[in-house]
Amino acid sequence: MSVVRLLVVVGFAAGSSATLVANASAAPACNGRAAANLEKRLPVTPYNLGRRIGQTLCFDFTGDRRKDIVFTGWEFMNHGAHYWAAYRATRSSWVRVKFKRGCCRADPKTGVGIEIQRSGREIVVSQPVYQPDDPACCPSGGTKTGTWRWRNHTLALVDVTREP
């Protein structure tokens, strides 16, 4: 009889663990519509509201088994994205962890042509480098790339490269 009782307790504990794991991975939907709604929370100039999202990536960059969201957007013109934002998923909503107008350390006055990719759990942000006399169509200073990683509950810049 004690063996049966032990099996029931073990079975209950296993079921509880499974429930906790399932609840831990629950998160809001991650897609283009979510990006468009989150974009409304950003300090950006209104431009073609809801239709200015560029790329959207949904993946777990925090390591908590929830799909987080990273997206690009623009404020004016059409020479590529002007900013990027990252939000971590909680059980029922989103928390902004980064908003940048450039790929790396110092934000330029206006970022243009920002692109995002993922590499494992890292976010890779690149943008063309404009020389002082470059027209908006034609950057000639190569590409600058920043790699961002979730560390100590924050999204941290871990590497910057520049290609000619």
N, CA, C and O of each residue as an XYZ file, in Angstrom:
656
protein
N       0.812     -1.186      0.000
C       0.000      0.000      0.000
C       0.859      1.253      0.000
O       0.488      2.245     -0.628
N       1.975      1.238      0.674
C       2.855      2.393      0.672
C       3.489      2.598     -0.703
O       3.820      3.727     -1.066
N       3.663      1.520     -1.472
C       4.195      1.645     -2.826
C       3.189      2.384     -3.711
O       3.573      3.236     -4.513
N       1.909      2.061     -3.567
C       0.872      2.730     -4.342
C       0.832      4.209     -3.980
O       0.734      5.068     -4.856
N       0.908      4.500     -2.684
C       0.887      5.876     -2.217
C       2.094      6.636     -2.776
O       1.967      7.792     -3.178
N       3.248      5.998     -2.801
C       4.456      6.600     -3.343
C       4.281      6.905     -4.828
O       4.667      7.981     -5.285
N       3.711      5.983     -5.579
C       3.482      6.198     -7.002
C       2.527      7.360     -7.246
O       2.730      8.146     -8.171
N       1.493      7.472     -6.429
C       0.550      8.572     -6.569
C       1.245      9.902     -6.301
O       1.038     10.863     -7.041
N       2.060      9.974     -5.262
C       2.790     11.209     -4.937
C       3.760     11.553     -6.052
O       3.822     12.709     -6.470
N       4.520     10.582     -6.546
C       5.463     10.817     -7.642
C       4.709     11.266     -8.885
O       5.130     12.207     -9.558
N       3.598     10.603     -9.197
C       2.790     10.986    -10.358
C       2.255     12.396    -10.224
O       2.266     13.149    -11.198
N       1.785     12.777     -9.044
C       1.277     14.116     -8.808
C       2.388     15.140     -8.960
O       2.195     16.181     -9.587
N       3.557     14.847     -8.386
C       4.692     15.771     -8.480
C       5.120     15.938     -9.928
O       5.412     17.054    -10.358
N       5.161     14.869    -10.674
C       5.547     14.961    -12.085
C       4.532     15.794    -12.853
O       4.903     16.606    -13.701
N       3.256     15.596    -12.559
C       2.218     16.383    -13.220
C       2.333     17.851    -12.873
O       2.146     18.702    -13.743
N       2.636     18.173    -11.624
C       2.803     19.558    -11.210
C       3.978     20.188    -11.920
O       3.887     21.336    -12.356
N       5.087     19.466    -12.047
C       6.261     19.993    -12.743
C       5.932     20.277    -14.191
O       6.326     21.309    -14.734
N       5.206     19.359    -14.820
C       4.837     19.560    -16.218
C       3.984     20.808    -16.358
O       4.139     21.568    -17.314
N       3.077     21.021    -15.401
C       2.232     22.207    -15.448
C       3.063     23.460    -15.297
O       2.839     24.435    -16.014
N       4.029     23.460    -14.372
C       4.891     24.627    -14.185
C       5.690     24.927    -15.439
O       5.815     26.087    -15.831
N       6.234     23.895    -16.074
C       6.998     24.098    -17.295
C       6.096     24.665    -18.384
O       6.485     25.594    -19.092
N       4.895     24.114    -18.521
C       3.970     24.611    -19.540
C       3.614     26.063    -19.262
O       3.587     26.872    -20.190
N       3.340     26.415    -18.004
C       3.013     27.798    -17.669
C       4.195     28.720    -17.889
O       4.011     29.854    -18.329
N       5.405     28.262    -17.594
C       6.589     29.098    -17.773
C       6.793     29.439    -19.234
O       7.309     30.512    -19.548
N       6.397     28.550    -20.136
C       6.626     28.807    -21.545
C       5.462     29.540    -22.207
O       5.570     29.940    -23.366
N       4.354     29.723    -21.494
C       3.239     30.459    -22.065
C       3.675     31.902    -22.314
O       4.451     32.462    -21.540
N       3.178     32.495    -23.385
C       3.566     33.860    -23.730
C       2.554     34.427    -24.707
O       1.783     33.679    -25.308
N       2.550     35.758    -24.873
C       1.664     36.344    -25.875
C       2.095     35.926    -27.287
O       3.234     35.512    -27.499
N       1.186     36.039    -28.232
C       1.489     35.677    -29.621
C       2.598     36.568    -30.163
O       2.617     37.774    -29.919
N       3.515     35.962    -30.897
C       4.644     36.690    -31.473
C       4.506     36.645    -32.994
O       4.649     35.589    -33.610
N       4.224     37.812    -33.593
C       4.053     37.896    -35.034
C       4.086     39.361    -35.468
O       4.330     40.247    -34.649
N       3.845     39.611    -36.736
C       3.859     40.970    -37.269
C       2.811     41.867    -36.639
O       3.045     43.059    -36.445
N       1.660     41.302    -36.319
C       0.605     42.093    -35.671
C       1.057     42.544    -34.281
O       0.817     43.684    -33.884
N       1.717     41.640    -33.542
C       2.239     42.010    -32.222
C       3.265     43.134    -32.364
O       3.264     44.081    -31.577
N       4.140     43.029    -33.366
C       5.151     44.072    -33.597
C       4.479     45.415    -33.880
O       4.900     46.443    -33.348
N       3.447     45.414    -34.708
C       2.740     46.661    -35.034
C       2.104     47.274    -33.785
O       2.114     48.495    -33.628
N       1.550     46.445    -32.895
C       0.974     46.963    -31.655
C       2.036     47.480    -30.703
O       1.844     48.511    -30.058
N       3.161     46.772    -30.608
C       4.239     47.204    -29.721
C       4.898     48.487    -30.228
O       5.357     49.309    -29.435
N       4.940     48.652    -31.526
C       5.528     49.844    -32.129
C       4.811     51.108    -31.659
O       5.425     52.172    -31.584
N       3.546     51.006    -31.350
C       2.768     52.159    -30.879
C       3.271     52.670    -29.530
O       3.007     53.815    -29.164
N       3.992     51.831    -28.794
C       4.530     52.222    -27.480
C       5.885     52.929    -27.582
O       6.386     53.442    -26.582
N       6.472     52.960    -28.758
C       7.819     53.495    -28.920
C       7.814     55.014    -29.105
O       6.835     55.577    -29.595
N       8.898     55.672    -28.718
C       9.008     57.126    -28.902
C       9.440     57.455    -30.337
O      10.562     57.900    -30.576
N       8.520     57.224    -31.284
C       8.830     57.476    -32.688
C       7.796     58.423    -33.281
O       6.677     58.540    -32.783
N       8.187     59.083    -34.336
C       7.306     60.018    -35.019
C       6.238     59.259    -35.794
O       6.565     58.320    -36.519
N       4.970     59.640    -35.660
C       3.924     58.939    -36.415
C       4.165     59.043    -37.916
O       4.339     60.134    -38.458
N       4.173     57.909    -38.564
C       4.333     57.835    -40.010
C       3.661     56.571    -40.478
O       4.129     55.474    -40.175
N       2.587     56.697    -41.202
C       1.919     55.534    -41.768
C       1.666     54.481    -40.680
O       2.031     53.315    -40.834
N       1.047     54.903    -39.599
C       0.863     54.097    -38.393
C       0.403     52.674    -38.691
O      -0.545     52.449    -39.444
N       1.096     51.732    -38.084
C       0.767     50.324    -38.228
C       1.308     49.696    -39.503
O       1.197     48.483    -39.684
N       1.884     50.488    -40.380
C       2.411     49.942    -41.626
C       3.873     50.339    -41.813
O       4.358     50.415    -42.943
N       4.562     50.587    -40.733
C       5.964     50.983    -40.835
C       6.912     49.960    -40.227
O       8.091     50.251    -40.027
N       6.418     48.781    -39.936
C       7.256     47.708    -39.408
C       8.020     47.075    -40.563
O       7.457     46.819    -41.627
N       9.296     46.826    -40.345
C      10.122     46.160    -41.347
C      10.203     44.678    -41.029
O       9.236     43.939    -41.216
N      11.360     44.250    -40.550
C      11.557     42.850    -40.193
C      10.975     42.555    -38.812
O      10.935     43.428    -37.945
N      10.528     41.322    -38.620
C      10.081     40.855    -37.309
C      10.690     39.479    -37.073
O      10.524     38.574    -37.890
N      11.394     39.324    -35.956
C      11.962     38.037    -35.559
C      11.334     37.607    -34.249
O      11.228     38.403    -33.316
N      10.915     36.347    -34.174
C      10.354     35.782    -32.951
C      11.215     34.597    -32.544
O      11.238     33.572    -33.226
N      11.922     34.742    -31.432
C      12.742     33.654    -30.905
C      13.083     33.959    -29.454
O      12.938     35.094    -28.999
N      13.529     32.962    -28.746
C      13.824     33.084    -27.319
C      15.241     33.618    -27.122
O      16.192     32.837    -27.081
N      15.396     34.948    -27.001
C      16.730     35.487    -26.751
C      17.049     35.593    -25.262
O      18.198     35.851    -24.902
N      16.051     35.399    -24.381
C      16.291     35.498    -22.939
C      16.575     34.153    -22.280
O      17.042     34.115    -21.141
N      16.303     33.054    -22.970
C      16.562     31.729    -22.411
C      15.499     31.219    -21.466
O      15.755     30.283    -20.709
N      14.295     31.813    -21.485
C      13.228     31.378    -20.583
C      12.167     30.525    -21.278
O      11.105     30.280    -20.707
N      12.434     30.081    -22.473
C      11.557     29.229    -23.278
C      10.317     29.947    -23.807
O       9.378     29.295    -24.263
N      10.301     31.267    -23.754
C       9.217     32.038    -24.362
C       9.772     32.720    -25.606
O      10.934     33.127    -25.634
N       8.937     32.842    -26.636
C       9.374     33.546    -27.836
C       9.320     35.043    -27.581
O       8.251     35.609    -27.355
N      10.489     35.678    -27.620
C      10.597     37.122    -27.502
C      10.477     37.707    -28.907
O      10.445     36.963    -29.887
N      10.410     39.037    -29.011
C      10.221     39.658    -30.322
C      11.231     40.789    -30.535
O      11.519     41.572    -29.630
N      11.748     40.847    -31.739
C      12.654     41.908    -32.171
C      12.130     42.372    -33.527
O      11.790     41.549    -34.377
N      12.065     43.696    -33.731
C      11.586     44.179    -35.019
C      12.248     45.494    -35.388
O      12.793     46.195    -34.535
N      12.192     45.816    -36.674
C      12.696     47.094    -37.172
C      11.508     47.918    -37.647
O      10.426     47.392    -37.905
N      11.737     49.224    -37.758
C      10.692     50.110    -38.263
C      11.300     51.391    -38.797
O      12.490     51.652    -38.618
N      10.482     52.176    -39.447
C      10.967     53.440    -39.974
C      10.012     54.558    -39.633
O       8.835     54.336    -39.350
N      10.557     55.791    -39.665
C       9.766     56.963    -39.323
C       9.456     57.830    -40.539
O       8.441     58.526    -40.552
N      10.293     57.802    -41.536
C      10.125     58.655    -42.709
C      10.947     58.055    -43.845
O      11.728     57.129    -43.627
N      10.780     58.563    -45.014
C      11.501     58.100    -46.207
C      11.401     56.585    -46.360
O      10.701     55.917    -45.600
N      12.091     56.069    -47.327
C      12.055     54.636    -47.535
C      13.442     54.097    -47.871
O      13.595     53.317    -48.810
N      14.433     54.503    -47.120
C      15.805     54.023    -47.316
C      16.158     52.959    -46.288
O      17.319     52.812    -45.905
N      15.162     52.229    -45.851
C      15.372     51.170    -44.875
C      14.962     51.596    -43.487
O      14.584     52.745    -43.258
N      15.040     50.659    -42.567
C      14.585     50.889    -41.189
C      15.435     51.941    -40.482
O      16.636     52.057    -40.729
N      14.791     52.707    -39.595
C      15.454     53.773    -38.839
C      15.689     53.404    -37.373
O      16.423     54.095    -36.667
N      15.071     52.324    -36.922
C      15.244     51.911    -35.529
C      14.949     50.429    -35.407
O      14.414     49.803    -36.321
N      15.314     49.878    -34.242
C      14.951     48.499    -33.909
C      14.572     48.463    -32.446
O      15.016     49.291    -31.651
N      13.749     47.497    -32.103
C      13.289     47.345    -30.719
C      13.219     45.866    -30.372
O      12.956     45.019    -31.227
N      13.458     45.576    -29.105
C      13.377     44.204    -28.601
C      12.501     44.206    -27.356
O      12.645     45.053    -26.474
N      11.598     43.246    -27.305
C      10.717     43.054    -26.150
C      10.838     41.610    -25.698
O      10.851     40.691    -26.517
N      10.926     41.414    -24.385
C      10.905     40.049    -23.860
C       9.461     39.705    -23.511
O       8.681     40.555    -23.081
N       9.136     38.451    -23.707
C       7.784     37.982    -23.403
C       7.689     37.627    -21.928
O       8.616     37.052    -21.357
N       6.561     37.973    -21.317
C       6.220     37.482    -19.984
C       5.066     36.504    -20.194
O       4.748     36.161    -21.333
N       4.446     36.060    -19.128
C       3.340     35.115    -19.294
C       2.179     35.708    -20.070
O       1.469     34.986    -20.771
N       1.977     37.017    -19.955
C       0.787     37.578    -20.595
C       1.032     38.864    -21.375
O       0.099     39.392    -21.981
N       2.261     39.386    -21.379
C       2.471     40.630    -22.104
C       3.930     40.768    -22.533
O       4.690     39.799    -22.531
N       4.297     41.974    -22.895
C       5.635     42.274    -23.401
C       6.298     43.358    -22.560
O       5.629     44.279    -22.091
N       7.615     43.250    -22.368
C       8.396     44.252    -21.653
C       9.520     44.704    -22.580
O      10.331     43.894    -23.030
N       9.559     46.008    -22.861
C      10.605     46.517    -23.745
C      11.964     46.441    -23.042
O      12.115     46.894    -21.908
N      12.941     45.865    -23.733
C      14.291     45.765    -23.171
C      15.317     46.549    -23.984
O      16.438     46.762    -23.522
N      14.946     46.980    -25.190
C      15.873     47.782    -25.980
C      15.118     48.516    -27.080
O      14.219     47.969    -27.719
N      15.512     49.778    -27.282
C      15.044     50.585    -28.410
C      16.246     51.390    -28.862
O      16.793     52.177    -28.090
N      16.663     51.200    -30.111
C      17.868     51.872    -30.608
C      17.629     52.425    -31.998
O      16.876     51.860    -32.792
N      18.277     53.529    -32.274
C      18.247     54.139    -33.605
C      19.536     53.841    -34.362
O      19.862     54.516    -35.338
N      20.245     52.855    -33.919
C      21.477     52.427    -34.578
C      21.816     51.022    -34.127
O      21.131     50.443    -33.284
N      22.866     50.486    -34.690
C      23.207     49.086    -34.413
C      23.953     48.886    -33.113
O      23.908     47.810    -32.518
N      24.660     49.956    -32.661
C      25.703     49.709    -31.667
C      25.663     50.679    -30.503
O      24.593     50.987    -29.977
N      26.819     51.156    -30.107
C      26.931     51.981    -28.893
C      26.172     53.290    -28.972
O      25.070     53.406    -28.436
N      26.748     54.267    -29.632
C      26.131     55.590    -29.714
C      25.130     55.607    -30.859
O      25.428     55.172    -31.972
N      23.961     56.107    -30.574
C      22.956     56.215    -31.626
C      23.321     57.377    -32.538
O      23.618     58.473    -32.062
N      23.301     57.144    -33.838
C      23.493     58.273    -34.742
C      22.259     59.168    -34.687
O      21.227     58.772    -34.145
N      22.360     60.362    -35.241
C      21.203     61.254    -35.248
C      20.014     60.553    -35.898
O      18.896     60.623    -35.387
N      20.245     59.891    -37.000
C      19.199     59.133    -37.675
C      19.798     57.872    -38.257
O      20.688     57.942    -39.104
N      19.327     56.727    -37.821
C      19.764     55.476    -38.419
C      18.998     55.237    -39.711
O      17.828     55.602    -39.821
N      19.645     54.635    -40.672
C      18.990     54.314    -41.939
C      19.493     52.951    -42.389
O      20.687     52.664    -42.295
N      18.595     52.121    -42.872
C      18.994     50.836    -43.431
C      19.309     49.772    -42.400
O      20.061     48.842    -42.690
N      18.751     49.882    -41.200
C      19.017     48.915    -40.131
C      18.391     47.567    -40.481
O      17.243     47.498    -40.921
N      19.154     46.504    -40.281
C      18.667     45.141    -40.500
C      18.969     44.299    -39.276
O      19.964     44.529    -38.588
N      18.111     43.319    -39.002
C      18.308     42.423    -37.876
C      18.364     40.977    -38.350
O      17.733     40.603    -39.339
N      19.129     40.177    -37.625
C      19.205     38.740    -37.828
C      19.358     38.118    -36.456
O      19.572     38.809    -35.461
N      19.247     36.817    -36.422
C      19.543     36.120    -35.176
C      20.667     35.142    -35.433
O      20.821     34.609    -36.532
N      21.446     34.922    -34.396
C      22.497     33.914    -34.420
C      22.395     33.179    -33.096
O      22.896     33.653    -32.076
N      21.747     32.020    -33.111
C      21.453     31.328    -31.858
C      20.501     32.181    -31.048
O      19.404     32.497    -31.509
N      20.913     32.564    -29.828
C      20.092     33.429    -28.986
C      20.540     34.882    -29.054
O      20.050     35.712    -28.288
N      21.457     35.204    -29.949
C      21.942     36.576    -30.082
C      21.177     37.325    -31.172
O      20.685     36.731    -32.132
N      21.093     38.633    -30.998
C      20.495     39.521    -31.992
C      21.645     40.231    -32.690
O      22.502     40.825    -32.037
N      21.664     40.169    -34.009
C      22.725     40.792    -34.800
C      22.083     41.936    -35.585
O      21.195     41.719    -36.409
N      22.549     43.161    -35.314
C      21.976     44.352    -35.925
C      23.048     45.004    -36.792
O      24.149     45.288    -36.321
N      22.720     45.236    -38.055
C      23.692     45.877    -38.946
C      23.062     47.079    -39.630
O      21.843     47.182    -39.773
N      23.937     47.979    -40.044
C      23.476     49.153    -40.767
C      24.610     49.692    -41.621
O      25.780     49.552    -41.265
N      24.270     50.307    -42.747
C      25.297     50.911    -43.579
C      25.860     52.157    -42.885
O      25.173     52.813    -42.102
N      27.110     52.462    -43.187
C      27.758     53.646    -42.627
C      27.775     54.728    -43.705
O      28.292     54.520    -44.802
N      27.208     55.869    -43.379
C      27.173     56.999    -44.297
C      28.344     57.931    -44.024
O      28.603     58.303    -42.880
N      29.035     58.298    -45.071
C      30.071     59.328    -44.987
C      29.359     60.685    -45.015
O      28.218     60.767    -45.469
N      30.017     61.753    -44.537
C      29.348     63.063    -44.452
C      28.713     63.551    -45.762
O      27.675     64.212    -45.720
N      29.296     63.250    -46.902
C      28.773     63.747    -48.176
C      27.921     62.730    -48.930
O      27.518     62.997    -50.062
N      27.637     61.573    -48.335
C      26.844     60.549    -49.018
C      25.385     60.976    -49.139
O      24.805     61.477    -48.175
N      24.781     60.781    -50.328
C      23.332     60.996    -50.442
C      22.595     59.848    -49.750
O      23.179     58.796    -49.492
N      21.319     60.054    -49.454
C      20.529     59.045    -48.730
C      20.482     57.701    -49.449
O      20.313     56.661    -48.814
N      20.629     57.720    -50.762
C      20.543     56.477    -51.527
C      21.803     55.629    -51.460
O      21.754     54.422    -51.696
N      22.934     56.256    -51.140
C      24.194     55.592    -51.465
C      25.248     55.681    -50.359
O      26.180     56.478    -50.470
N      25.122     54.885    -49.298
C      26.156     54.913    -48.256
C      27.464     54.326    -48.795
O      27.451     53.336    -49.526
N      28.583     54.939    -48.430
C      29.868     54.467    -48.965
C      30.861     54.075    -47.878
O      32.022     53.794    -48.176
N      30.425     54.053    -46.628
C      31.353     53.791    -45.526
C      31.366     52.375    -44.998
O      31.849     52.144    -43.889
N      30.851     51.414    -45.757
C      30.844     50.026    -45.306
C      29.629     49.715    -44.444
O      28.595     50.376    -44.539
N      29.773     48.704    -43.607
C      28.687     48.246    -42.735
C      29.200     48.092    -41.311
O      30.303     47.594    -41.086
N      28.401     48.517    -40.372
C      28.694     48.374    -38.948
C      27.701     47.366    -38.378
O      26.506     47.434    -38.667
N      28.196     46.432    -37.569
C      27.337     45.389    -37.017
C      27.544     45.266    -35.518
O      28.674     45.205    -35.035
N      26.438     45.229    -34.790
C      26.473     45.021    -33.349
C      25.809     43.704    -32.993
O      24.756     43.362    -33.530
N      26.430     42.971    -32.087
C      25.866     41.707    -31.606
C      25.404     41.924    -30.175
O      26.163     42.386    -29.323
N      24.141     41.580    -29.925
C      23.496     41.796    -28.633
C      23.134     40.461    -28.007
O      22.633     39.563    -28.684
N      23.392     40.333    -26.689
C      23.125     39.087    -25.967
C      22.454     39.409    -24.632
O      22.768     40.408    -23.986
N      21.529     38.543    -24.237
C      20.848     38.677    -22.939
C      21.820     38.275    -21.847
O      22.279     37.133    -21.810
N      22.137     39.207    -20.957
C      23.069     38.974    -19.844
C      22.563     39.690    -18.607
O      22.201     40.865    -18.670
N      22.536     39.000    -17.501
C      22.150     39.620    -16.223
C      20.860     40.427    -16.334
O      20.788     41.556    -15.849
N      19.859     39.859    -16.964
C      18.530     40.458    -17.090
C      18.510     41.733    -17.929
O      17.642     42.586    -17.742
N      19.464     41.867    -18.854
C      19.469     43.008    -19.761
C      20.019     42.585    -21.117
O      20.755     41.603    -21.213
N      19.671     43.308    -22.142
C      20.193     43.049    -23.480
C      21.452     43.888    -23.639
O      21.387     45.116    -23.675
N      22.599     43.221    -23.733
C      23.893     43.911    -23.727
C      24.617     43.775    -25.062
O      24.578     42.722    -25.698
N      25.272     44.844    -25.471
C      26.108     44.829    -26.665
C      27.394     44.086    -26.329
O      28.111     44.479    -25.409
N      27.696     43.012    -27.066
C      28.861     42.179    -26.754
C      29.957     42.249    -27.819
O      31.091     41.837    -27.572
N      29.617     42.775    -29.015
C      30.636     42.869    -30.063
C      30.196     43.883    -31.109
O      29.010     44.000    -31.419
N      31.174     44.617    -31.650
C      30.922     45.546    -32.745
C      31.980     45.291    -33.813
O      33.172     45.222    -33.515
N      31.533     45.153    -35.055
C      32.473     44.987    -36.157
C      32.120     45.997    -37.241
O      31.000     46.501    -37.321
N      33.123     46.270    -38.071
C      32.906     47.160    -39.215
C      33.616     46.583    -40.413
O      34.793     46.227    -40.352
N      32.879     46.497    -41.507
C      33.454     45.997    -42.745
C      33.530     47.150    -43.726
O      32.600     47.951    -43.823
N      34.632     47.239    -44.450
C      34.786     48.365    -45.399
C      33.766     48.349    -46.518
O      33.780     49.229    -47.379
